[in-house]
Amino acid sequence: MTDVGTTPRKSMGRMRRLRIFEAHGGVCCLCRNKIDGVREKWTVEHLRALGLGGEDSDDNCAPAHEACRRQKDKVDVAAISKAKRVKAKHLGIAKAKSSLSHPKLKRCLDGSVVHRETGEVVGYGKD
């Protein structure tokens, strides 16, 4: 099982960005189109996300268009969340339980506890 979310992030200075951009020939790692560094917004993207066990090294980084990166981030965030849930389950960490243990009750914003089907107020808070 991969270690999730424990890779420390290094600073991304101008020289490191330049080194990564030149190493990849200025080509977006996601859409494979050439990046015009003056006209287009671009960023350095981790090929394997840090939250999925990727390293913060130049070998794991590549330039990407800002729009392409946003699309990849949506997929990565979902995968990272699932990896964390799976890891917590394998470690035996229980899910948080609701303070309302009865499925037919709900707590309103004013603190009152209401029966879901009848709408009858059952109580107020934990007092």
N, C-alpha and C positions, 0 to 999 in steps of 0.2 A: 504494500500500500504506500502511495506517495505521501510525503509530508506536505500538508496543505497550508499555504499562507505563512510560511516562516522564513522566507528568503528576504533578507534586508535589501533595501533599494539604495543604490549608489546615486550620487548626484549626476545630473546630465548636463555637463558644461558644454560650452560652444565647441571646444576642440574635440570632445568625445562625439558630439552630434556630427561634426564635419568628418571625422574619421569613419563613422558608421555609414554616412551618406556616400562617401567616396568608395568605400569597400563594396558597396552594392551598386555602384555605377549610377546612383540617382534614380533607381527603379523602385516603384512601390512594391513591397513584398506581398501585397494582397491582390491587387488587380494587374500587376506586371506592366503597368504603363509608366512612362518616363515622368518624373516629377520636375516641374519647372519651379525651382526653389524661390524665384522672385515673385511669380504670379500666383502660385498655389500654396495654401497652408499645408504643412506637412509636420509630422511628428515622428519620433523614434518609437517603434512598436516592439514589444517582446514577442518573439515568434511563439514561444511557449510561455503562457502567462505565469507570472510569479506565484499567483495563488494556486496554480496547478503544478507547482514543483519546478518551474523553470528557473534558470539562473539569471542573475543580473550581470551578465558578461556581454562583451561586444559580439561574441559568436551567436548569442541568442537575441540580438537586436537587429532591426532593419528599418529603413525609412518607409513610411506609409502616408498616403493622403489622409487628411483629417477626416473626410467623409468615410473612407474605407475603414479607418480605425474605429469609428463609432459603430459600424456594423459588426466588426469583430468583437468589440467590447460587449455588445449585447449577448453574443453567444458565450463569451468567456465568463461573464457574470453569472449566467445560468449554470454553467459547468462548475464554477467555483462553489456556488451555493450548494449544488448537489454533492460535490466532493466533501464539503464540510459536514453536511447532514449524514452522509455515509460513514465518515470517520467518527462522528459523535456516536452513531448507532453501534459501530464496532467496538468502541471504547466503553459502551454501556452507559452513556450519559443519557438520562431520561429527558423526554420533552417536558417543557413547562406545563404544568397543569393549571386549568382555570380555577379561579377562586369560587366560581359558581359550578358546583359539581353536578348540578341537575340539568339535563338537556332541555327541559321544558321551561326553564326560567331564564330571564335576561335582566341585566342591570341597565337602567336608563341613565342619562347624563346627570339627572338631579340626585342620583344615588339610590333611587327606589328600585326594588326588585319586583319584576312583573311576570306573571304567568303568560307564556307566549300565546297560548290558544285562546284564553278567556280575556286577557288584558287586565285581569284583576291584580291589584297591588298586593303583594305577599308580605313585603317588609321594606325597611329602610336601612341600607348599609349593614355593617357588622355589629351594630349596637344592640 
